[in-house]
Amino acid sequence: MASFKIGFIISVAVTLTSCAPAEKGNAKDDARLLSFLATISGYSAIDLEDNGRIIRESMASIPVDVPAFYPDFAYFYEEVVDGALKLRQVIVPFIGEDGFIHASQYNFTGWQDAEIGEFDVSVLQKLSREDFYTSRECDLVLTEIKKGIYMGNLPECESIIEYIPNFGTVWTCTSTGFINYRNPELNPQEDVPIIMHKDFRYPLPDSMLEVVPGFEDPCA
Ligand SMILES: *[C@@H]1O[C@H](CO)[C@@H](O)[C@H](O)[C@H]1NC(C)=O
């Protein structure tokens, strides 16, 4: 278990930033969104028991440059369950008209083209907007309840059958918590929070930091 591989290639993304998302809309919104990205950034894994069997679940959230969404910020998300790739997405947070942070989960062309933990995120710089697809009803909605602590709602869209189950979620600099709710088939056994502690965080790309001069990292 300890030798779980995490080889995401992120160095290229940090250097290819010449056409960075320089001209963004609202400075206050940018600072809010960057604080959110700084908070959710990280890698965490947990062993869960499922009918007597141990299942390992891991999540990586890596802030990265995705030119197709400029001037919006984005992060790469990879979720692995029991040794299988469950999700590989680009998530784009924005401030909604309601003032909350919304985040759209985009699937993209070629998402399965790499081993677990080995996706080269610089590939995302070459994709165009047409390579990404989402469904608005799968957006996360979050709010900062305290510096470096976000609480919100996470629809689990990969389970779309006749309804979308929802998780209540809390993100902090060091951990992430989920609890299943608004799920018509709620299994009482699953009705306990899952708390995942981060092993480490990923740095924000320079191109993002340039957009918010004097940015104060809520997790520093
Ligand atoms: C994104 O991909 C996941 C995993 O394949 C799938 O379950 C989900 O329905 C997809 N979402 C959209 C909006 O296509």
The ligand as a Tripos MOL2 file, in Angstrom:
@<TRIPOS>MOLECULE
LIG
   14    14     1     0     0
SMALL
NO_CHARGES

@<TRIPOS>ATOM
      1 C1        -17.9040   11.6380  -17.2490 C.3       1 LIG1
      2 O1        -17.2380   10.3910  -17.2030 O.3       1 LIG1
      3 C2        -17.7260    9.5250  -16.1950 C.3       1 LIG1
      4 C3        -16.8190    8.3080  -16.1710 C.3       1 LIG1
      5 O2        -16.7640    7.6910  -17.4060 O.3       1 LIG1
      6 C4        -19.1780    9.1910  -16.4900 C.3       1 LIG1
      7 O3        -19.6830    8.3170  -15.5210 O.3       1 LIG1
      8 C5        -19.9820   10.4940  -16.5000 C.3       1 LIG1
      9 O4        -21.3100   10.2350  -16.7990 O.3       1 LIG1
     10 C6        -19.3880   11.4630  -17.4960 C.3       1 LIG1
     11 N1        -20.0750   12.7570  -17.3840 N.am      1 LIG1
     12 C7        -20.5410   13.4080  -18.4550 C.2       1 LIG1
     13 C8        -21.2050   14.7140  -18.1760 C.3       1 LIG1
     14 O5        -20.4300   12.9840  -19.5850 O.2       1 LIG1
@<TRIPOS>BOND
     1     1     2 1
     2     1    10 1
     3     2     3 1
     4     3     4 1
     5     3     6 1
     6     4     5 1
     7     6     7 1
     8     6     8 1
     9     8     9 1
    10     8    10 1
    11    10    11 1
    12    11    12 1
    13    12    13 1
    14    12    14 2
@<TRIPOS>SUBSTRUCTURE
     1 LIG1         1 GROUP 0 **** ****
